[in-house]
């Protein structure tokens, strides 16, 4: 009997679905930001012996979405790599656009490029704006660069030449030469955008290449066959029901994903957005958010309140059978009381106001992307059943669909098929709550 396993590995949780011909297992385990496979390894221990044997004999397929790329780029977890560009543009990654993150900040903030100046090389090639190659690649010049890379043990090289979208021959010639020398190359003509955007994309890919290969090797060490492992960083779009013009919103711990027929965007506002009180006595939620470690206050590690902490209090959120996860509402109350005192309101009112502020902040972010409210909304994520209707009312959406097994929706979609109604379903590690506005799973709610 073959098994299919799908897992959505994020910074805090891993949501896993395992199905066979007769049964299905829904497992949620606590994850670690610095070891994103901790939750997957633990989730596999909750599966029956038949599933474990199926992994060992190589018949099990694993579909997996992961935040590895996003977390690694944010934390600068990667390997030394190089970039080769047109002469005169060696420093374009560090120069960027010249825009500042904080327009009115007193100090300029620069983001650190993934490739240092020491590994940024310029070569005397030139492709004109009409695609004409004025100067081809000089391989002797490249051999000099390769000799420097050999001393630094660099194996991943990004390539970004001027006007390579018009004519990519120089990039292809260089990529072939580097491949023959044993280097993995990433060409900008395969990306979209201008030279700077394409350069940043290939630099990120070169920076992450070794990390991603090591991640795949660790998965294979669990017993999976390489040909049966399918990794992606993109969450799929829920297909059923998919009425025309529907808006799809999935609530993750650290961001909100929105999709429709035309757009797909991740918003910074999230349940882990910080609740902050400014000098004028006004409460703000977002855009700053905490990471999974130290994490929210309710998990006993965070120092600043988040919208997630307020939801824990409001909905009496609790975990069942999730190893190592304890949600402590008393720690949230200790942090919340000073905020309520400063606002001169009781704690219950403070919670309601902050949750409404979070919904308002999320709605404003969505309205900045979607100008006209859709007639129908599909929500996902284990917070979707509670936050979805509240957000829909604010956006003016009339109907909301809550899919079955909404907490494991991302994993279910990876299997590219719905579970049959007659199979036995077992849930392990469910999060239960009396969320505000919560609905029965698998129902359409008319607002």
Secondary structure, 3 states (H helix, E strand, C coil): CCCEEEEEECCCEEEEEEECCCEEEEEEEECCCCCCCHHHHHHHCCCCHHHHHHHHCCCCEEEEEECHHHHHHHHCCCCCCEEEEECCCCCHHHHCCCCCCCCCCCCCCCCCCCCCHHHEEEECCEECCCCCEEECCCHHHHHHHHHHHHHHCCCEEEEECCCCCCCCHHHHHHHHHHHHCCCEEEEHHHCCCCHHHHHHHHHHHHHHHHHHHHHHHHHHHCCCCHHHEEEECCCCCCCCCCCCCCEEEEECCCCEEEECCCCEEEECCCCCEEEEECCCCCEEEEEEECCCCCCCHHHCCCCCCEHHHHHHHHHCCEECCCCCCCCCHHHHHHHHHHHHHHHCCCHHHHHHHHHHHHHHHHHHHHHCCCCCCCCEEEEECCCHHHHHHHHHHHHCCCEEEECCCHHHHHHHHHCCCCCCCCCEEEEECCEECCCCCCCCCCEEEEC
